[in-house]
């Protein structure tokens, strides 16, 4: 089994990061990461650009492209994304989307978490009050 690595705490210039979202994705791709998590402070402004860059850099769905290349359906790896599985292409399947409130509630229901990675606690605690529905 091949190990895959991800950096789930990446800041972009949408908050206090050094790189634009596109540059952050490129750096992650060059480092061989399978995924990144954009965690900008007080902003979701970099997420769309990072997702689009991730699609372009083949961080998503590369296994399909490799199979297509191996079986001779395409001549170049990137052809899979340009012709078949990229955004708005015939075989593109939109990912499941969840609203931010639903995502927060799912996290609250699933795990207890620590709010501050800079102030570790010996116990994991729930520190965000539940939202009222």
VENQUI-V795408 format. One record per residue. N is the residue number from 1. RES is the residue in one letter. SS is DSSP state (A for helix, B for strand, O for the rest). D_FIRST is the distance of its C-alpha to the first C-alpha in Angstrom with 1 decimal. Layout:
{{N,RES,SS,D_FIRST} {N,RES,SS,D_FIRST}}
//
This chain:
{{1,X,O,0.0} {2,X,O,3.8} {3,X,O,6.4} {4,X,O,9.4} {5,X,O,12.8} {6,X,B,16.1} {7,X,B,19.7} {8,X,B,21.5} {9,X,B,24.9} {10,X,B,26.2} {11,X,O,30.0} {12,X,O,31.6} {13,X,O,35.3} {14,X,O,35.9} {15,X,O,36.4} {16,X,O,36.1} {17,X,O,33.2} {18,X,O,33.7} {19,X,O,32.1} {20,X,O,32.9} {21,X,A,30.2} {22,X,A,29.5} {23,X,A,29.3} {24,X,A,26.9} {25,X,A,24.5} {26,X,A,25.1} {27,X,A,24.4} {28,X,A,21.1} {29,X,A,20.1} {30,X,A,21.2} {31,X,O,19.3} {32,X,O,16.0} {33,X,O,15.8} {34,X,O,14.3} {35,X,B,17.4} {36,X,B,20.6} {37,X,B,23.1} {38,X,B,26.7} {39,X,O,28.8} {40,X,O,32.2} {41,X,O,35.2} {42,X,O,37.7} {43,X,O,36.4} {44,X,O,34.1} {45,X,O,35.6} {46,X,O,32.6} {47,X,A,30.1} {48,X,A,31.4} {49,X,A,31.4} {50,X,A,27.9} {51,X,A,26.6} {52,X,A,28.5} {53,X,A,27.2} {54,X,A,23.6} {55,X,A,24.2} {56,X,A,25.9} {57,X,O,23.2} {58,X,O,20.5} {59,X,O,18.6} {60,X,O,18.8} {61,X,O,17.8} {62,X,A,16.5} {63,X,A,14.3} {64,X,A,17.7} {65,X,A,19.4} {66,X,A,16.9} {67,X,A,17.5} {68,X,A,21.2} {69,X,A,21.4} {70,X,A,19.8} {71,X,O,22.2} {72,X,O,25.1} {73,X,O,26.1} {74,X,O,26.3} {75,X,O,27.2} {76,X,O,25.6} {77,X,A,22.4} {78,X,A,24.8} {79,X,A,26.9} {80,X,A,24.6} {81,X,A,25.4} {82,X,A,29.0} {83,X,A,29.8} {84,X,A,27.7} {85,X,A,25.2} {86,X,O,26.9} {87,X,O,29.3} {88,X,O,32.3} {89,X,O,30.9} {90,X,O,31.2} {91,X,O,27.7} {92,X,O,27.1} {93,X,O,26.3} {94,X,O,27.5} {95,X,O,25.2} {96,X,O,26.4} {97,X,O,28.9} {98,X,O,30.1} {99,X,O,33.3} {100,X,A,33.3} {101,X,A,35.4} {102,X,A,33.1} {103,X,A,30.0} {104,X,A,31.9} {105,X,A,33.0} {106,X,A,29.5} {107,X,A,28.4} {108,X,A,31.5} {109,X,A,31.0} {110,X,A,27.4} {111,X,O,27.3} {112,X,O,29.6} {113,X,O,29.1} {114,X,O,30.6} {115,X,O,32.6} {116,X,O,33.0} {117,X,O,30.1} {118,X,O,32.9} {119,X,O,34.7} {120,X,O,32.2} {121,X,O,33.5} {122,X,O,32.7} {123,X,O,32.6} {124,X,O,30.9} {125,X,O,33.8} {126,X,O,34.5} {127,X,O,36.6} {128,X,O,37.2} {129,X,O,39.8} {130,X,O,39.0} {131,X,O,40.5} {132,X,O,43.4} {133,X,O,43.1}}
//
